[in-house]
Amino acid sequence: MAITTTLSQEIDNLFSENAIYSDRKDQWQYLFESYQGGEDYQDGNHLTRYQLESESEYLARLRSTPLENHCNSIVQVYNSFLFREGPERTYGSIENLPEIDSFLRDADLDGRSLDAFMKDVATWSSVFGHSWIVIAKPNVQATNRAEELVQDVRPYVNLITPLMMLDWSYTRSSNGRYTLDYIKYVEEINGSVRTLKEWRTDIIKTTVVDIDEGIIDSETEETNELGIIPAVCVYNKKSTLRGQGISDIADIADVQRMLYNLNSELEESIRLDGHPSLVKTPNTEAGAGAGAIIHMPEDLDPALKPYILQHSGANIESILKTKQSLLESIDKMANTGAVRASESRTLSGVAMETEFALLNARLSEKADNLELAEEHLWTIFAKYQGYTWDGMVDYPDSFGIKDIANDIRLMVETRKTITNPKLIDLLEYEIAEAHFGEEMLDEYNLDFEPHVMTNPETGETRQVTTYQEHLTLQDQGWIHT
């Protein structure tokens, strides 16, 4: 007996998810809201609802509670170090391809350079634990490379977050290598219209669905001439599951949510302290504001006279102490206690060095994963152009994280305890180098000594007293005599 499939069932099948996505999508949504903050976080209803609290009271509390977005702050701190210096790239056999410059300037055909695009990749990988890069090339039926160049047809990249990647699968070949053989993701959302993309090793299928109308607007299929799935899973940290990474903010988001609830408790406590509740009978006319007049019925029972419920406010101090403790725990989890500190902290030199070493190790691991992902990206780019990638991508391995102010303070204290002139000169130079930088010291040449310079054409001589004056005359052809 033939099995018929209704349109509704077909649409449901199109948006089906694999088991990992189904298990993790709520957590990914939570991490997304924790990083985004603002209305996204409010709409997530992350405030704990009080017993017997009405919907209007809960919404009012949501609107009045501020979020201290530490998830966003932590990710931006990491990126500020990771991309302080851009990666170095050598392109090997594809170096002279004219498409390279265009790709570097506008990697996603939306105006983002490759460096800016990779920074976004690092951001969302840090938030979710991983993200996906899909490399595509428009099929314009060009007959040769010249026609492609005229139309600016070249590979471009798409960043797909885990919330958009509905399904994926790997197969293991006989040599033990795992190969991506299928992906399905939502490429675009435009109101109720969803554009769904499916890649197989032989076919690329694009489906446009109107969710509200429950109809499939269009379905197109084209041949995957590349023969592989041109997608790269970029891990923040690898987990035990293929196609899933470990987020930087998973635990921090929980602490942030607790801080968010404490902010609500703090606001409520301050409000209760400044605006006490008045208890009265229904027939008593009164207000609780300053100078309020209370009208009591003449026959009112003296035992029922109005009274104020005064809030002690004693728990405000404990809330503030708890918040401070939670803030310190966030910095410990993220290894950012020294770089995010808003005030001076008393740390031993060993503790400071250890914290910087841990942060440096974390950043180095993230940089290695970005480097590996970009190598895969260029491999696919070269394959699209008919080449084999033999270039190299190198992200920084060490990030030179130091507390310069603390180093200068220690050197100044050491300077006070020594008497050897040579050591004093050495320390003073080290202090100046830490404060001004080596390049600036070289520019002003602190070892400069006054001397005489001569104009070889006129024989004129001049006493030079500054290094800048020496450079000016030297540019004019004067010589040191």
Buried (B, 14 or more C-beta within 10 A) or exposed (E): EEEEEEEEEEBEEBBEBBEBBEEBBEBBBBBBBBBBBEEEBBEBEBBBEEEEEEEEEBEEBBEEBEBBBBBBBBBEBBBEBBBEEEBEBEBBEBEEBEBBEBBEEBBBBEEBBBEBBBBBBBBBBBBBBBBBBBBBBBEEEBEEBEEBBEEEBBBBBBBBBBBBBBBBBBEEEEEEEEEBBBBBBBBEEEEEBBBBBBBEBEEBBBBBBBEEEEEBEEEEEEEBEBEBBBBBBBBBBBBEEEBBBBBBBBEBBEBBBBBBEBBBBBBBBBEBBEEEEBEBEEEBEBEBEEEEEEEBEEEBEEEBEBEEEEBEEEBBEEBEEBBEEBBEBBBEBBBBBBBBEEEEEEBEEEEBBEBBEBBBEBBBBBBEBBBBBBBBBBBBBBBBBEBEBEBEBEBBEEBEBEBEEBBBEEBEEEBEEEEEEEEEEEBBEBBBBBBEEEEEBEEEEEEBEEEEBBBEEEEEEEEBEEBEBBEEBEEEEBEEE
